[in-house]
């Protein structure tokens, strides 16, 4: 338990630290593309790590595998310490929310400013429901749905679910490109992508008759693709606060992202279990009701988000 807690604490620095480096070392116009790229790499990582990890475990054992992983991680940490030994700032950026210098405001006033800004809650709510529904479905409940309701084998269901990660890996950098080069607005791209993600939840509710693994693969790859547009929430919140507060506000939005997954895994399970049949056989109606609740939640948060302040 202590080891897993340390893993989580250490991993927390990876994404947030990377975002802060992007803010400090690159022009503001590059942030969307860079954040999309690192999210894409992070999405591909777990997919690529499955088979190699199984292979190493079967050949050298899990203890030695962990030792090698630890050595690689330490080597990467030392290399990052050397590469990032100095922070190079590109200068300030135009902001939409007037704030006093963070150094004078202090931690309490800084947090009060962040939590007292409506846009922070609008972006956070959208991030909570977007990531919550996606992580809850991908991480736990779409697999049982494909096997219990649609009758797919575990292997086929796993292959179908993999398309969610593939779609996300493709979509995140494209979302960054669209925000920087085409729409010139993170909010506009988020509204477009998440609206389409909401529509792609409808096929899971029995409205359309889908029985083919290929058809589900197509739906899921599009779900992953458009859901990944939500990564631009980090860009949106960064543009509304001073450069010196970027780490705080980005980490604040990331809290909603992670909390959404933890909460929705439980909510979906409670709904499905409440409508389960005898011997814990979950019915199609139970799954469809849970998916409908997901749709309502993300749709409502998207409407709330649509009224948020945006960089013009």
C-alpha positions as CSV (number, residue, x, y, z in Angstrom):
1,X,0.0,0.0,0.0
2,X,2.8,2.4,0.9
3,X,4.6,1.5,-2.4
4,X,1.5,2.2,-4.5
5,X,1.0,5.5,-2.6
6,X,4.5,6.6,-3.4
7,X,4.0,5.6,-7.1
8,X,1.0,7.9,-7.2
9,X,2.8,10.8,-5.6
10,X,5.7,10.4,-7.9
11,X,3.6,10.1,-11.0
12,X,1.6,13.2,-10.1
13,X,4.7,15.4,-10.9
14,X,5.1,14.0,-14.4
15,X,2.2,15.7,-16.1
16,X,1.9,18.8,-14.0
17,X,5.7,19.3,-14.1
18,X,5.7,18.9,-17.9
19,X,2.9,21.5,-18.2
20,X,4.9,24.0,-16.1
21,X,8.0,23.4,-18.2
22,X,6.0,24.2,-21.3
23,X,4.7,27.4,-19.8
24,X,8.2,28.5,-18.7
25,X,10.2,27.5,-21.8
26,X,8.0,27.9,-24.8
27,X,5.8,30.7,-26.2
28,X,2.2,30.6,-25.1
29,X,1.0,29.8,-28.6
30,X,2.9,26.4,-28.4
31,X,1.2,25.2,-25.2
32,X,-1.8,23.5,-26.8
33,X,0.2,21.5,-29.2
34,X,2.8,20.5,-26.6
35,X,0.2,19.5,-24.0
36,X,-1.7,17.5,-26.6
37,X,1.5,15.7,-27.6
38,X,2.5,14.7,-24.1
39,X,-1.1,13.5,-23.4
40,X,-0.9,11.4,-26.6
41,X,2.4,9.9,-25.5
42,X,0.9,9.2,-22.1
43,X,-2.0,7.4,-23.7
44,X,0.2,5.3,-25.9
45,X,2.4,4.3,-23.0
46,X,0.0,1.9,-21.2
47,X,-0.8,0.3,-24.5
48,X,2.8,-0.4,-25.3
49,X,3.7,-1.4,-21.8
50,X,1.3,-4.4,-21.6
51,X,3.0,-7.0,-23.8
52,X,6.6,-6.1,-22.9
53,X,5.8,-6.2,-19.2
54,X,4.2,-9.6,-19.5
55,X,7.2,-10.8,-21.5
56,X,9.7,-9.6,-18.9
57,X,7.6,-11.0,-16.1
58,X,7.6,-14.4,-17.7
59,X,11.3,-14.4,-18.5
60,X,13.0,-12.7,-15.6
61,X,10.3,-12.6,-12.9
62,X,8.4,-9.6,-11.5
63,X,10.9,-8.6,-8.9
64,X,13.8,-8.1,-11.3
65,X,11.3,-6.5,-13.7
66,X,10.5,-3.9,-11.0
67,X,14.2,-3.4,-10.4
68,X,14.9,-2.6,-14.0
69,X,11.9,-0.3,-14.1
70,X,13.2,1.5,-11.1
71,X,16.7,1.9,-12.6
72,X,15.2,3.3,-15.8
73,X,13.0,5.8,-13.8
74,X,16.0,7.0,-11.7
75,X,18.0,7.5,-14.9
76,X,15.2,9.5,-16.5
77,X,14.9,11.6,-13.3
78,X,18.6,12.4,-13.3
79,X,18.5,13.3,-16.9
80,X,15.5,15.6,-16.3
81,X,17.3,17.2,-13.4
82,X,20.3,18.0,-15.7
83,X,18.2,19.2,-18.7
84,X,15.9,21.4,-16.5
85,X,18.5,22.7,-14.2
86,X,17.5,26.3,-15.1
87,X,14.1,27.7,-16.0
88,X,14.0,30.0,-19.0
89,X,10.9,32.2,-19.1
90,X,9.5,33.6,-22.4
91,X,8.0,36.6,-20.6
92,X,4.5,37.4,-19.5
93,X,1.2,36.8,-21.3
94,X,-2.0,38.7,-21.7
95,X,-4.5,37.6,-19.1
96,X,-8.3,38.1,-18.8
97,X,-8.5,38.1,-15.0
98,X,-6.7,40.9,-13.2
99,X,-4.7,39.7,-10.2
100,X,-2.0,41.0,-7.9
101,X,1.5,39.5,-8.0
102,X,1.4,36.0,-6.6
103,X,4.5,36.6,-4.4
104,X,2.7,39.4,-2.6
105,X,-0.7,37.7,-2.4
106,X,0.5,34.6,-0.6
107,X,-0.7,31.1,-0.9
108,X,-4.0,31.6,0.8
109,X,-4.9,34.7,-1.3
110,X,-3.8,32.9,-4.4
111,X,-6.0,29.9,-3.7
112,X,-8.9,32.2,-2.8
113,X,-8.5,34.0,-6.1
114,X,-8.5,30.7,-8.0
115,X,-11.5,29.2,-6.2
116,X,-13.4,32.5,-6.3
117,X,-13.2,32.7,-10.1
118,X,-16.3,31.3,-11.9
119,X,-14.3,30.2,-15.0
120,X,-12.3,27.9,-12.8
121,X,-15.4,26.0,-11.7
122,X,-16.9,26.0,-15.2
123,X,-13.7,24.5,-16.7
124,X,-13.4,22.1,-13.7
125,X,-17.0,20.9,-14.0
126,X,-16.6,20.1,-17.6
127,X,-13.3,18.3,-16.9
128,X,-14.8,16.4,-14.1
129,X,-17.7,15.0,-16.1
130,X,-15.7,14.5,-19.3
131,X,-12.8,12.6,-17.8
132,X,-15.2,10.9,-15.2
133,X,-17.5,9.4,-17.8
134,X,-14.6,8.4,-20.1
135,X,-12.4,6.9,-17.4
136,X,-15.4,5.1,-15.8
137,X,-16.5,3.6,-19.0
138,X,-13.1,2.7,-20.4
139,X,-11.5,1.6,-17.2
140,X,-14.3,-0.6,-15.7
141,X,-17.8,-0.8,-17.3
142,X,-17.5,-1.0,-21.1
143,X,-15.7,-4.3,-20.9
144,X,-18.5,-6.0,-18.9
145,X,-21.1,-4.4,-21.1
146,X,-19.5,-5.8,-24.2
147,X,-19.3,-9.3,-22.7
148,X,-22.6,-9.4,-20.6
149,X,-24.9,-7.7,-23.1
150,X,-23.2,-8.1,-26.5
151,X,-21.7,-11.5,-25.9
152,X,-18.2,-10.7,-27.0
153,X,-15.3,-12.8,-25.7
154,X,-12.9,-11.1,-23.2
155,X,-10.2,-11.0,-25.9
156,X,-12.5,-9.4,-28.4
157,X,-13.8,-6.9,-25.8
158,X,-10.2,-6.0,-24.9
159,X,-9.4,-5.4,-28.5
160,X,-12.4,-3.2,-29.0
161,X,-11.6,-1.2,-25.8
162,X,-8.1,-0.6,-27.1
163,X,-9.6,1.6,-29.8
164,X,-10.5,4.2,-27.1
165,X,-6.8,4.7,-26.3
166,X,-5.9,4.8,-30.0
167,X,-8.5,7.5,-30.7
168,X,-7.3,9.5,-27.7
169,X,-3.6,9.2,-28.8
170,X,-4.6,10.5,-32.2
171,X,-7.0,13.2,-31.1
172,X,-5.0,15.0,-28.4
173,X,-2.2,16.5,-30.7
174,X,-4.8,17.2,-33.4
175,X,-6.9,19.2,-30.8
176,X,-3.8,21.2,-30.0
177,X,-3.1,22.0,-33.6
178,X,-6.7,23.0,-34.2
179,X,-6.7,25.3,-31.2
180,X,-3.4,27.0,-32.3
181,X,-3.6,27.1,-36.1
182,X,-7.3,26.8,-37.1
183,X,-9.8,28.1,-34.5
184,X,-7.3,30.1,-32.5
185,X,-9.4,29.3,-29.4
186,X,-9.1,26.4,-27.0
187,X,-12.7,26.9,-25.8
188,X,-14.1,26.6,-29.4
189,X,-12.3,23.3,-30.0
190,X,-13.3,21.9,-26.6
191,X,-17.0,22.7,-27.3
192,X,-16.8,21.1,-30.7
193,X,-15.0,17.9,-29.5
194,X,-16.9,17.3,-26.3
195,X,-20.3,17.9,-28.1
196,X,-19.4,15.2,-30.5
197,X,-18.3,13.0,-27.6
198,X,-21.7,13.4,-26.0
199,X,-23.5,12.4,-29.2
200,X,-21.3,9.3,-29.5
201,X,-22.6,8.1,-26.1
202,X,-26.1,7.7,-27.7
203,X,-25.2,4.4,-29.5
204,X,-24.6,2.8,-26.1
205,X,-28.2,3.3,-25.0
206,X,-29.8,0.9,-27.4
207,X,-31.0,3.6,-29.7
208,X,-29.1,2.1,-32.6
209,X,-28.7,-1.7,-33.0
210,X,-25.0,-2.4,-33.0
211,X,-23.7,-6.0,-32.8
212,X,-20.6,-5.9,-34.8
213,X,-17.2,-5.6,-33.2
214,X,-16.0,-3.5,-36.1
215,X,-18.9,-1.1,-35.6
216,X,-18.2,-0.8,-31.8
217,X,-14.5,-0.2,-32.6
218,X,-15.4,2.6,-34.9
219,X,-17.7,4.2,-32.3
220,X,-15.1,3.8,-29.6
221,X,-12.2,5.2,-31.6
222,X,-14.3,8.3,-32.3
223,X,-15.2,8.6,-28.6
224,X,-11.6,8.5,-27.6
225,X,-10.7,10.9,-30.4
226,X,-13.2,13.6,-29.5
227,X,-13.0,13.1,-25.7
228,X,-9.3,13.9,-26.0
229,X,-10.2,17.5,-27.0
230,X,-10.8,18.0,-23.3
231,X,-7.0,18.2,-22.8
232,X,-7.4,21.8,-24.0
233,X,-9.0,22.6,-20.6
234,X,-5.4,23.1,-19.4
235,X,-4.8,25.6,-22.1
236,X,-8.0,27.4,-21.4
237,X,-7.4,27.8,-17.6
238,X,-3.8,28.8,-18.2
239,X,-4.8,31.7,-20.4
240,X,-7.1,33.2,-17.7
241,X,-4.4,33.6,-15.0
242,X,-1.0,35.1,-14.6
243,X,2.0,33.1,-15.8
244,X,3.2,32.7,-12.2
245,X,0.0,31.0,-11.2
246,X,-0.1,28.6,-14.1
247,X,1.1,25.6,-12.1
248,X,-1.6,26.1,-9.4
249,X,-4.5,26.5,-11.8
250,X,-3.5,23.7,-14.1
251,X,-3.1,21.4,-11.1
252,X,-6.5,22.5,-9.8
253,X,-8.2,21.5,-13.1
254,X,-6.2,18.2,-13.0
255,X,-7.7,17.5,-9.6
256,X,-11.2,17.6,-11.3
257,X,-9.9,15.3,-14.0
258,X,-8.7,12.6,-11.6
259,X,-11.6,13.0,-9.2
260,X,-14.0,12.5,-12.0
261,X,-12.6,9.1,-12.8
262,X,-12.7,8.0,-9.2
263,X,-16.3,9.1,-8.6
264,X,-17.8,7.9,-11.9
265,X,-16.4,4.4,-11.6
266,X,-18.4,4.1,-8.4
267,X,-21.6,6.0,-9.6
268,X,-21.9,3.8,-12.7
269,X,-21.4,0.7,-10.6
270,X,-24.0,1.7,-8.1
271,X,-26.6,2.4,-10.9
272,X,-25.9,-0.9,-12.6
273,X,-25.9,-2.9,-9.4
274,X,-29.2,-1.3,-8.3
275,X,-30.9,-2.7,-11.4
276,X,-29.1,-6.0,-11.6
277,X,-31.0,-9.3,-11.9
278,X,-30.6,-12.4,-9.8
279,X,-27.1,-13.8,-9.3
280,X,-25.6,-10.4,-10.2
281,X,-26.4,-10.7,-13.9
282,X,-26.4,-7.2,-15.1
283,X,-29.1,-6.4,-17.7
284,X,-28.9,-4.3,-20.8
285,X,-31.3,-1.8,-19.3
286,X,-29.1,-1.3,-16.2
287,X,-26.1,-0.5,-18.4
288,X,-28.1,1.8,-20.7
289,X,-29.5,3.7,-17.7
290,X,-26.0,4.2,-16.4
291,X,-24.8,5.4,-19.8
292,X,-27.7,7.8,-20.0
293,X,-26.8,9.3,-16.6
294,X,-23.2,9.8,-18.0
295,X,-24.7,11.6,-21.0
296,X,-26.8,13.9,-18.9
297,X,-23.9,14.8,-16.7
298,X,-21.5,15.7,-19.4
299,X,-24.1,17.5,-21.4
300,X,-25.1,19.7,-18.4
301,X,-21.5,20.5,-17.6
302,X,-20.8,21.4,-21.2
303,X,-23.7,23.9,-21.2
304,X,-22.3,25.4,-17.9
305,X,-18.8,25.5,-19.5
306,X,-20.1,27.2,-22.7
307,X,-20.7,30.4,-20.7
308,X,-17.1,30.6,-19.4
309,X,-14.8,33.4,-20.3
310,X,-12.4,32.7,-23.1
311,X,-9.5,34.3,-24.8
312,X,-10.7,36.1,-27.9
